[in-house]
């Protein structure tokens, strides 16, 4: 595991080694490159300071008769519900014999009681007695009092810095991926304009090699915005992640009363994949409509492919292109337009794609790089139009085909075209939460065979072009994000992957929830820290794609069924199987997880 934190000039890495050892490294970037310095001494010094400050090395915790280990076990027992010794071991990672001795001491002191599990005669369900609950309250009050004493000298600003620092250290060491829900949106504050100017200039220099003249352009745009700001016609939004600015967009007036501009959209790399850009654009569009604008325009460059995907999904159409030399590069500028009255009736993520010229006839612009886009105008004539780019090294070669409107009468060739479109597109997994009705697919990133360890040997799962799973998004209930789900209990392919990777990732199946029926075990999940490991593996080894379909739920189901019959993806456990022996093995592994989940609650 490697996690990194890059505040401009510093990079902090935590590397997990076998046996539970952590190796810490600080890389300081200079003009000559990265100079590594070991952080072992700094970490050990901080540990000595902190353990001394809160008295962890004393025989008993301050204002308490309990040692640190005893206090941790007491805390676990004070949580709602009954616990087994196995639950405590799993949550704390302590030595089994040590926990057993602590439990025995608590019983002798009258702090806990137990009863035999009615579902498993060998399991004891532990809980605190009235005396145990009183002891925990005293311990908890003493701990809170100690921490308050430690924090008392700190100002509000220093407390905020401390909280942010502790949160960042934990996120770095845990390697926990950020979630879309962690991003907050707000208006402008003092200092934002300078930061946005600086950050955009640095990012575009790093990613596209643009020179300092782009910073001059952004400075001029934002300077004019501040000097002539009109609250009745303009607005701005800033995205924050853990208190740090990670994106922004501006709605600016033009000389035409009915036309507004969307300007300076950017998303920091640390927040990409969380749907930040899509939400910023959506807020800008909705605000423009509220202010009475009839049209929203924007200017961008063809190299900003990620932004173009967002514009296409929001309903913008390409209306103009011009070659120019700016920021030290030869570029193709593009003007995109959104007719607000017309876009209001389009489902999110489905938009038209049109141009004043036939882009497919130009070798340097042979399509749109981004999500598969259905042309609403073409659908009215009973036809669909799809333009999309291939992988990055084939950016100039786009798949462009025209066929009948998707329906249960599609030919096998048209199903192949849908599949080819899926295989060519990589979608940010978080966007599965927002896609319109259609078909999605999960693929391996760089290989055609998935090999996992199981028992004394390994299992090889052959695929066609890396295809692992096909599903449908007919409504909001079907838009599950298998990559970022906190619990595998709601995602069938995620549970299957967890069963396959159980040995490799050291996963332990537990019931999805507190229900006592077998359904909670069948839809098993994994402890939160293990769910994170599974998510990290998926982001590293898999990608997802989506093909929007303008049709009824029955039509989408029919297309999904036909694709399953044609392609037989190995992780779809219903329908035709390419390899029945492999499917049986997968089902056996899932059953083993289900049985483990049932045992864990006894």
C-alpha positions as CSV (number, residue, x, y, z in Angstrom):
1,X,0.0,0.0,0.0
2,X,1.3,3.4,-0.8
3,X,-0.4,6.7,0.0
4,X,0.8,10.1,-0.9
5,X,0.1,13.7,0.2
6,X,1.5,16.4,-2.1
7,X,1.1,20.0,-0.7
8,X,3.0,21.6,-3.6
9,X,6.6,20.8,-2.7
10,X,6.4,17.9,-0.3
11,X,5.4,14.3,-0.8
12,X,4.7,12.0,2.1
13,X,4.6,8.2,1.5
14,X,3.5,5.4,3.8
15,X,4.5,1.9,2.4
16,X,3.1,-1.2,4.1
17,X,5.6,-4.1,4.3
18,X,4.9,-7.8,5.1
19,X,4.5,-8.5,8.8
20,X,2.7,-5.3,9.6
21,X,5.7,-3.0,9.4
22,X,5.2,0.6,8.1
23,X,8.0,2.4,6.3
24,X,7.7,6.2,6.2
25,X,9.4,8.4,3.6
26,X,9.5,12.2,3.0
27,X,10.4,13.4,-0.5
28,X,11.2,17.1,-0.9
29,X,11.0,18.3,-4.4
30,X,13.8,20.7,-5.5
31,X,15.0,22.0,-8.8
32,X,17.2,19.0,-9.1
33,X,14.4,16.5,-8.4
34,X,13.2,14.5,-5.4
35,X,15.6,14.1,-2.4
36,X,14.3,11.3,-0.1
37,X,14.7,11.6,3.7
38,X,13.7,8.9,6.1
39,X,10.8,9.8,8.4
40,X,11.4,7.0,10.9
41,X,13.1,9.3,13.4
42,X,10.4,11.9,13.1
43,X,7.6,9.4,13.5
44,X,9.3,7.8,16.5
45,X,9.9,11.2,18.0
46,X,6.2,12.2,17.6
47,X,5.1,8.9,19.1
48,X,7.3,9.5,22.2
49,X,5.9,13.0,22.5
50,X,2.3,12.0,22.1
51,X,2.4,8.9,24.4
52,X,4.0,11.0,27.1
53,X,1.5,13.8,26.8
54,X,-1.6,11.5,27.2
55,X,0.1,9.1,29.6
56,X,-0.1,5.9,27.5
57,X,3.1,4.5,29.0
58,X,1.8,4.7,32.6
59,X,0.6,1.5,34.3
60,X,-2.9,3.0,34.3
61,X,-4.5,5.7,32.2
62,X,-4.8,9.0,34.0
63,X,-7.8,9.2,36.4
64,X,-8.4,5.5,35.8
65,X,-7.6,2.1,37.2
66,X,-7.4,0.6,33.7
67,X,-4.4,0.0,31.4
68,X,-4.6,1.1,27.8
69,X,-5.4,-2.4,26.6
70,X,-8.1,-2.8,29.3
71,X,-9.6,0.5,28.3
72,X,-9.8,-0.5,24.7
73,X,-11.6,-3.7,25.5
74,X,-13.9,-1.9,27.9
75,X,-14.7,0.6,25.1
76,X,-15.6,-2.3,22.7
77,X,-17.9,-3.9,25.3
78,X,-19.6,-0.5,25.9
79,X,-20.9,-0.3,22.3
80,X,-24.5,-1.2,21.6
81,X,-25.2,-4.9,21.4
82,X,-23.4,-8.0,22.6
83,X,-19.9,-9.0,21.6
84,X,-17.9,-12.2,21.3
85,X,-14.2,-12.4,22.1
86,X,-13.7,-12.9,18.3
87,X,-15.5,-9.6,17.6
88,X,-13.1,-7.8,20.0
89,X,-10.1,-9.5,18.4
90,X,-11.3,-8.5,15.0
91,X,-11.9,-4.9,15.8
92,X,-8.8,-4.3,17.9
93,X,-6.2,-6.6,16.4
94,X,-4.9,-7.6,19.8
95,X,-3.3,-10.8,20.9
96,X,-5.9,-13.5,21.6
97,X,-4.4,-14.6,25.0
98,X,-4.2,-11.0,26.1
99,X,-7.9,-10.4,25.4
100,X,-8.8,-13.6,27.2
101,X,-6.9,-12.5,30.3
102,X,-8.6,-9.1,30.3
103,X,-12.0,-10.6,29.8
104,X,-11.4,-13.0,32.7
105,X,-10.3,-10.1,35.0
106,X,-13.4,-8.1,34.1
107,X,-15.6,-11.1,35.0
108,X,-13.9,-11.5,38.3
109,X,-14.4,-7.8,39.0
110,X,-18.1,-8.1,38.2
111,X,-17.7,-5.7,35.2
112,X,-19.1,-8.0,32.5
113,X,-21.5,-10.9,32.1
114,X,-22.0,-13.4,29.4
115,X,-24.6,-15.8,28.1
116,X,-24.4,-18.8,25.7
117,X,-25.4,-17.9,22.1
118,X,-28.7,-19.6,21.3
119,X,-27.5,-20.1,17.7
120,X,-24.0,-21.5,18.6
121,X,-23.4,-23.3,21.8
122,X,-19.7,-22.7,21.9
123,X,-20.0,-18.9,21.6
124,X,-20.3,-16.6,24.6
125,X,-22.1,-13.3,24.1
126,X,-20.4,-10.6,26.4
127,X,-21.9,-7.4,27.7
128,X,-21.2,-5.0,30.6
129,X,-22.9,-5.3,33.9
130,X,-24.3,-2.1,35.7
131,X,-20.9,-1.9,37.5
132,X,-19.1,-2.2,34.1
133,X,-21.2,0.6,32.5
134,X,-20.4,2.8,35.5
135,X,-16.7,2.0,35.2
136,X,-16.8,2.9,31.5
137,X,-18.6,6.2,32.1
138,X,-15.9,7.2,34.7
139,X,-13.2,6.2,32.2
140,X,-14.8,8.1,29.4
141,X,-15.3,11.2,31.5
142,X,-11.7,11.1,32.6
143,X,-10.4,10.7,29.1
144,X,-12.5,13.6,27.8
145,X,-11.3,15.8,30.7
146,X,-7.7,14.9,29.9
147,X,-8.1,15.8,26.3
148,X,-9.9,19.1,27.1
149,X,-7.0,20.0,29.4
150,X,-4.6,19.3,26.6
151,X,-6.6,21.5,24.1
152,X,-7.4,24.3,26.5
153,X,-4.4,26.5,25.6
154,X,-5.2,26.3,21.9
155,X,-7.0,29.1,20.0
156,X,-10.0,28.2,17.7
157,X,-7.7,28.5,14.7
158,X,-5.0,26.2,16.2
159,X,-7.7,23.7,17.1
160,X,-8.9,23.7,13.5
161,X,-5.4,23.2,12.2
162,X,-4.9,20.3,14.7
163,X,-8.2,18.6,13.6
164,X,-7.3,19.0,9.9
165,X,-3.8,17.7,10.5
166,X,-5.0,14.6,12.4
167,X,-7.6,13.8,9.7
168,X,-5.0,14.1,6.9
169,X,-2.5,11.9,8.7
170,X,-5.2,9.2,9.2
171,X,-6.3,9.4,5.6
172,X,-2.8,9.1,4.3
173,X,-1.9,6.2,6.5
174,X,-5.2,4.3,5.9
175,X,-5.1,5.0,2.2
176,X,-8.8,5.6,2.3
177,X,-10.1,6.9,-1.0
178,X,-12.2,10.1,-0.8
179,X,-15.9,9.8,-1.5
180,X,-18.2,12.1,-3.4
181,X,-20.0,12.9,-0.1
182,X,-16.8,14.3,1.3
183,X,-16.8,17.2,-1.2
184,X,-18.5,20.5,-0.1
185,X,-19.5,23.4,-2.3
186,X,-19.7,27.1,-1.3
187,X,-19.4,30.6,-2.7
188,X,-16.3,32.7,-3.0
189,X,-14.2,33.8,0.1
190,X,-11.3,36.1,0.5
191,X,-8.2,34.5,-1.0
192,X,-10.0,32.2,-3.4
193,X,-9.4,34.2,-6.6
194,X,-5.6,34.2,-6.0
195,X,-5.5,30.5,-5.2
196,X,-7.6,29.5,-8.2
197,X,-5.4,31.6,-10.5
198,X,-2.3,30.0,-9.0
199,X,-3.6,26.4,-9.0
200,X,-5.0,26.4,-12.5
201,X,-1.8,27.8,-13.9
202,X,0.3,25.2,-12.1
203,X,-1.9,22.3,-13.1
204,X,-2.1,23.2,-16.7
205,X,1.7,23.6,-16.8
206,X,2.2,20.2,-15.3
207,X,-0.4,18.4,-17.4
208,X,-0.3,20.2,-20.7
209,X,3.0,22.2,-20.7
210,X,1.2,25.6,-20.9
211,X,3.5,28.6,-20.0
212,X,3.0,31.5,-17.7
213,X,0.8,33.5,-20.2
214,X,-2.1,31.3,-19.2
215,X,-1.8,32.6,-15.7
216,X,-2.0,36.1,-17.1
217,X,-5.2,35.2,-18.9
218,X,-6.8,33.8,-15.7
219,X,-5.7,36.8,-13.7
220,X,-7.2,39.2,-16.3
221,X,-10.5,37.2,-16.4
222,X,-10.9,37.0,-12.6
223,X,-9.7,40.7,-12.2
224,X,-12.5,41.8,-14.5
225,X,-15.0,39.6,-12.7
226,X,-14.1,41.1,-9.3
227,X,-14.1,44.7,-10.6
228,X,-17.4,44.4,-12.4
229,X,-19.3,41.8,-10.4
230,X,-23.0,41.9,-10.8
231,X,-24.8,39.6,-8.3
232,X,-28.0,39.7,-10.3
233,X,-26.3,38.2,-13.3
234,X,-23.2,36.4,-12.1
235,X,-22.2,33.7,-9.6
236,X,-19.3,31.4,-8.6
237,X,-18.8,28.1,-6.8
238,X,-15.9,26.6,-5.0
239,X,-15.5,22.8,-4.2
240,X,-13.7,21.9,-1.0
241,X,-12.3,18.5,0.1
242,X,-11.2,18.3,3.8
243,X,-11.1,22.1,3.9
244,X,-8.9,22.4,0.8
245,X,-10.1,24.1,-2.4
246,X,-10.2,21.4,-5.1
247,X,-12.3,22.9,-7.9
248,X,-14.3,25.9,-9.1
249,X,-16.4,27.3,-11.9
250,X,-17.7,30.8,-12.7
251,X,-20.9,32.1,-14.3
252,X,-20.2,35.4,-16.0
253,X,-22.4,37.9,-17.9
254,X,-21.8,38.9,-21.5
255,X,-22.8,41.9,-23.6
256,X,-25.9,40.0,-24.6
257,X,-28.6,40.0,-21.9
258,X,-29.8,36.4,-22.8
259,X,-26.3,34.8,-23.0
260,X,-24.0,33.9,-20.1
261,X,-20.6,32.3,-20.1
262,X,-19.4,29.3,-18.1
263,X,-15.7,30.0,-17.4
264,X,-12.6,28.6,-15.7
265,X,-13.9,25.1,-14.7
266,X,-11.2,23.1,-13.0
267,X,-10.9,20.1,-10.7
268,X,-7.8,19.3,-8.7
269,X,-6.3,15.8,-9.4
270,X,-6.9,14.8,-5.7
271,X,-10.7,15.2,-6.3
272,X,-11.0,13.7,-9.8
273,X,-13.3,10.8,-10.1
274,X,-15.7,12.1,-7.5
275,X,-18.1,13.8,-9.9
276,X,-16.9,17.3,-8.8
277,X,-16.7,18.7,-12.3
278,X,-20.2,17.4,-13.3
279,X,-21.7,18.9,-10.1
280,X,-20.0,22.3,-10.7
281,X,-21.3,22.5,-14.2
282,X,-24.7,21.4,-13.2
283,X,-24.9,24.2,-10.5
284,X,-23.7,26.7,-13.1
285,X,-26.4,25.6,-15.6
286,X,-29.2,25.6,-13.0
287,X,-28.2,29.1,-11.8
288,X,-28.0,30.5,-15.4
289,X,-31.5,29.2,-15.9
290,X,-32.7,30.7,-12.6
291,X,-31.3,34.1,-13.7
292,X,-33.3,34.0,-16.9
293,X,-30.5,33.3,-19.4
294,X,-31.6,31.6,-22.6
295,X,-28.1,30.4,-23.7
296,X,-24.9,29.3,-21.9
297,X,-21.6,29.3,-23.9
298,X,-18.1,28.4,-23.0
299,X,-14.6,28.4,-24.6
300,X,-12.2,25.5,-24.1
301,X,-9.4,23.7,-26.0
302,X,-9.5,20.3,-27.5
303,X,-6.8,18.9,-25.3
304,X,-9.0,19.3,-22.2
305,X,-10.7,16.0,-22.9
306,X,-12.0,15.4,-19.4
307,X,-13.8,18.8,-19.3
308,X,-15.3,18.1,-22.7
309,X,-16.8,14.9,-21.4
310,X,-18.6,16.9,-18.7
311,X,-19.8,19.5,-21.2
312,X,-21.2,16.8,-23.5
313,X,-23.0,15.0,-20.6
314,X,-24.5,18.3,-19.5
315,X,-26.0,18.9,-23.0
316,X,-23.6,21.3,-24.6
317,X,-23.0,21.2,-28.4
318,X,-19.9,22.1,-30.2
319,X,-20.6,25.2,-32.4
320,X,-17.2,26.5,-33.4
321,X,-13.5,25.6,-33.7
322,X,-10.4,27.7,-34.4
323,X,-6.7,26.9,-34.4
324,X,-4.5,29.2,-32.4
325,X,-1.1,29.4,-30.8
326,X,-1.4,30.3,-27.1
327,X,0.3,29.5,-23.8
328,X,3.3,28.3,-25.8
329,X,1.3,25.5,-27.7
330,X,-0.5,25.0,-30.9
331,X,-4.1,24.4,-29.9
332,X,-7.6,24.0,-31.3
333,X,-10.0,26.3,-29.4
334,X,-13.7,25.2,-29.2
335,X,-16.9,27.1,-28.4
336,X,-19.6,25.0,-26.9
337,X,-23.2,26.1,-26.5
338,X,-26.1,25.1,-24.4
339,X,-29.7,26.2,-25.2
340,X,-31.1,26.3,-21.8
341,X,-34.8,26.0,-22.8
342,X,-34.1,22.9,-24.9
343,X,-31.6,21.3,-22.4
344,X,-34.2,21.6,-19.6
345,X,-36.1,18.7,-21.0
346,X,-33.1,16.4,-21.6
347,X,-32.3,13.6,-19.1
348,X,-29.1,14.1,-17.2
349,X,-26.1,12.7,-19.2
350,X,-28.0,12.5,-22.5
351,X,-27.3,15.3,-24.9
352,X,-27.0,16.2,-28.5
353,X,-23.8,16.4,-30.4
354,X,-23.7,18.7,-33.4
355,X,-21.3,21.1,-35.1
356,X,-21.3,23.7,-37.8
357,X,-19.1,21.3,-39.7
358,X,-19.0,17.5,-40.0
359,X,-16.2,16.8,-37.6
360,X,-16.1,13.1,-38.5
361,X,-14.7,14.1,-41.9
362,X,-11.7,15.8,-40.4
363,X,-8.8,13.5,-39.4
364,X,-7.8,15.6,-36.5
365,X,-11.3,15.7,-35.0
366,X,-13.0,12.5,-35.9
367,X,-15.4,12.4,-33.0
368,X,-16.1,13.3,-29.4
369,X,-13.9,12.0,-26.7
370,X,-16.2,11.2,-23.8
371,X,-19.2,9.2,-22.8
372,X,-21.3,7.6,-25.5
373,X,-23.8,10.2,-26.6
374,X,-27.2,9.6,-28.2
375,X,-28.3,12.3,-30.6
376,X,-31.8,13.4,-29.6
377,X,-32.4,14.9,-33.0
378,X,-31.4,11.6,-34.7
379,X,-33.7,9.7,-32.3
380,X,-36.7,11.7,-33.5
381,X,-36.1,10.2,-37.0
382,X,-35.9,6.7,-35.6
383,X,-32.0,6.6,-35.6
384,X,-29.2,6.7,-33.1
385,X,-25.9,8.4,-33.5
386,X,-22.8,7.6,-31.4
387,X,-19.5,9.4,-31.5
388,X,-16.8,8.5,-29.1
389,X,-13.0,8.4,-29.0
390,X,-10.9,5.3,-28.5
391,X,-8.2,5.1,-25.9
392,X,-5.8,8.0,-25.4
393,X,-3.2,6.7,-27.8
394,X,-5.8,6.5,-30.5
395,X,-7.4,9.8,-29.7
396,X,-7.7,10.9,-33.3
397,X,-9.4,7.8,-34.4
398,X,-13.0,7.7,-33.3
399,X,-15.7,5.1,-33.7
400,X,-18.6,6.7,-35.5
401,X,-21.6,4.7,-36.7
402,X,-25.3,5.1,-37.4
403,X,-27.9,2.5,-36.9
404,X,-31.6,1.9,-36.1
405,X,-33.0,3.0,-32.7
406,X,-32.1,0.5,-30.1
407,X,-35.0,-2.0,-29.7
408,X,-35.6,-5.7,-29.0
409,X,-35.3,-6.3,-32.8
410,X,-31.6,-5.3,-32.9
411,X,-29.3,-7.5,-35.0
412,X,-26.3,-9.3,-33.6
413,X,-24.1,-6.9,-35.4
414,X,-25.6,-3.9,-33.6
415,X,-25.1,-5.7,-30.3
416,X,-21.5,-6.1,-31.3
417,X,-21.4,-2.3,-32.0
418,X,-22.8,-1.6,-28.5
419,X,-20.2,-3.9,-27.0
420,X,-17.4,-2.3,-29.0
421,X,-18.5,1.1,-27.8
422,X,-18.4,-0.2,-24.2
423,X,-14.9,-1.6,-24.7
424,X,-13.5,1.6,-26.0
425,X,-14.7,3.9,-23.2
426,X,-13.4,4.4,-19.7
427,X,-15.7,6.1,-17.3
428,X,-14.8,7.5,-13.8
429,X,-16.5,4.9,-11.6
430,X,-18.1,7.5,-9.4
431,X,-20.1,8.7,-12.4
432,X,-22.1,5.4,-12.3
433,X,-24.2,7.2,-9.7
434,X,-25.4,9.8,-12.3
435,X,-25.5,8.0,-15.6
436,X,-28.8,7.9,-17.6
437,X,-30.6,4.6,-18.4
438,X,-28.4,2.1,-20.4
439,X,-25.9,-0.6,-20.1
440,X,-22.6,-0.6,-18.2
441,X,-19.7,-3.0,-18.2
442,X,-16.7,-3.8,-16.0
443,X,-13.3,-4.6,-17.6
444,X,-9.8,-5.6,-16.6
445,X,-7.4,-2.8,-17.2
446,X,-4.4,-4.5,-18.8
447,X,-5.0,-8.2,-19.2
448,X,-7.4,-10.8,-20.6
449,X,-7.1,-13.3,-17.7
450,X,-7.7,-12.6,-14.0
451,X,-5.6,-15.0,-11.9
452,X,-6.3,-15.2,-8.1
453,X,-5.0,-17.4,-5.3
454,X,-7.5,-19.8,-3.7
455,X,-6.5,-22.6,-1.4
456,X,-3.4,-24.4,-2.4
457,X,-3.5,-23.2,-6.0
458,X,-4.8,-20.5,-8.2
459,X,-7.9,-19.8,-10.3
460,X,-7.6,-18.4,-13.8
461,X,-10.6,-16.5,-15.2
462,X,-10.3,-16.0,-19.0
463,X,-12.2,-13.1,-20.5
464,X,-13.0,-11.6,-23.9
465,X,-11.1,-8.3,-24.1
466,X,-11.0,-8.1,-20.3
467,X,-14.8,-8.1,-19.9
468,X,-15.9,-9.3,-16.4
469,X,-19.4,-8.1,-15.8
470,X,-22.4,-6.5,-17.6
471,X,-25.3,-4.7,-15.9
472,X,-28.1,-2.2,-16.6
473,X,-29.0,1.2,-15.3
474,X,-32.7,1.5,-16.0
475,X,-33.6,3.8,-13.0
476,X,-32.1,5.3,-9.9
477,X,-32.2,1.9,-8.1
478,X,-30.0,0.4,-10.8
479,X,-27.3,3.0,-10.6
480,X,-25.1,1.3,-8.1
481,X,-21.5,2.3,-7.8
482,X,-19.7,-1.0,-7.3
483,X,-16.3,0.7,-7.0
484,X,-17.1,3.1,-4.1
485,X,-19.8,1.1,-2.2
486,X,-18.9,1.2,1.5
487,X,-20.4,-2.3,1.9
488,X,-20.4,-5.1,-0.5
489,X,-23.8,-6.3,0.7
490,X,-25.6,-4.3,-2.0
491,X,-23.3,-5.2,-5.0
492,X,-23.3,-8.7,-6.5
493,X,-20.1,-8.3,-8.6
494,X,-18.3,-6.7,-5.6
495,X,-19.2,-9.7,-3.4
496,X,-18.0,-12.0,-6.1
497,X,-14.7,-10.2,-6.4
498,X,-14.4,-10.3,-2.6
499,X,-14.9,-14.1,-2.6
500,X,-12.3,-14.5,-5.4
501,X,-9.8,-12.2,-3.6
502,X,-10.5,-13.3,-0.1
503,X,-7.2,-15.1,0.4
504,X,-5.1,-12.6,-1.6
505,X,-6.5,-9.5,0.3
506,X,-7.1,-11.3,3.7
507,X,-10.8,-10.5,3.7
508,X,-13.2,-11.7,6.3
509,X,-16.9,-12.0,5.4
510,X,-19.5,-10.6,7.9
511,X,-23.3,-10.2,7.7
512,X,-24.5,-7.2,5.8
513,X,-26.5,-5.9,8.8
514,X,-27.8,-6.9,12.2
515,X,-30.7,-9.0,10.8
516,X,-30.7,-12.5,12.0
517,X,-32.1,-14.1,8.9
518,X,-29.9,-16.0,6.4
519,X,-30.4,-13.2,3.8
520,X,-28.0,-10.9,5.8
521,X,-25.3,-13.6,5.4
522,X,-26.0,-14.3,1.7
523,X,-25.5,-10.6,1.0
524,X,-22.3,-10.6,3.0
525,X,-19.9,-7.7,3.2
526,X,-16.4,-7.1,4.8
527,X,-15.2,-5.0,7.7
528,X,-14.8,-1.3,6.7
529,X,-11.0,-1.4,6.5
530,X,-11.1,-4.5,4.3
531,X,-13.8,-2.9,2.1
532,X,-11.2,-0.1,1.5
533,X,-8.6,-2.7,0.4
534,X,-11.1,-4.2,-2.0
535,X,-11.9,-0.8,-3.4
536,X,-8.3,0.0,-3.9
537,X,-7.7,-3.2,-5.8
538,X,-10.7,-2.5,-8.1
539,X,-9.5,1.0,-8.9
540,X,-6.1,-0.4,-9.8
541,X,-7.2,-3.4,-11.8
542,X,-10.6,-2.5,-13.3
543,X,-12.4,0.1,-15.3
544,X,-16.1,0.7,-16.0
545,X,-17.9,2.0,-19.1
546,X,-21.5,3.0,-19.9
547,X,-23.7,3.1,-23.0
548,X,-26.9,5.2,-22.7
549,X,-30.1,3.9,-24.2
550,X,-33.2,5.9,-24.9
551,X,-35.8,3.2,-24.3
552,X,-38.1,1.4,-21.9
553,X,-36.9,-0.8,-19.1
554,X,-38.0,-3.8,-21.1
555,X,-35.9,-2.8,-24.0
556,X,-32.9,-2.2,-21.9
557,X,-33.4,-5.6,-20.2
558,X,-33.6,-7.2,-23.6
559,X,-30.3,-5.6,-24.7
560,X,-28.6,-6.7,-21.5
561,X,-29.9,-10.3,-21.9
562,X,-28.6,-10.4,-25.5
563,X,-25.2,-9.0,-24.6
564,X,-24.9,-11.6,-21.7
565,X,-25.8,-14.4,-24.2
566,X,-23.2,-13.1,-26.7
567,X,-20.4,-12.3,-24.3
568,X,-21.0,-14.5,-21.3
569,X,-19.0,-12.4,-18.8
570,X,-17.6,-14.6,-16.0
571,X,-18.8,-12.6,-13.0
572,X,-22.5,-12.6,-14.2
573,X,-23.6,-15.7,-12.3
574,X,-27.1,-16.0,-13.9
575,X,-27.7,-16.7,-17.6
576,X,-25.4,-18.6,-20.0
577,X,-21.9,-19.5,-18.7
578,X,-18.8,-19.7,-20.8
579,X,-17.2,-22.1,-18.4
580,X,-19.7,-24.0,-16.1
581,X,-16.8,-25.4,-14.0
582,X,-15.5,-21.9,-13.3
583,X,-19.0,-20.7,-12.4
584,X,-19.4,-23.5,-10.0
585,X,-16.1,-22.7,-8.4
586,X,-17.1,-19.0,-8.0
587,X,-20.4,-20.0,-6.4
588,X,-18.5,-22.3,-4.0
589,X,-16.3,-19.4,-3.0
590,X,-19.3,-17.2,-2.4
591,X,-20.9,-19.9,-0.4
592,X,-17.8,-20.1,1.8
593,X,-18.0,-16.4,2.4
594,X,-21.7,-16.7,3.2
595,X,-21.0,-19.4,5.7
596,X,-18.2,-17.4,7.3
597,X,-20.5,-14.4,7.6
598,X,-23.1,-16.6,9.4
599,X,-20.4,-18.0,11.8
600,X,-19.0,-14.6,12.6
601,X,-22.3,-13.5,14.4
602,X,-22.5,-16.5,16.6
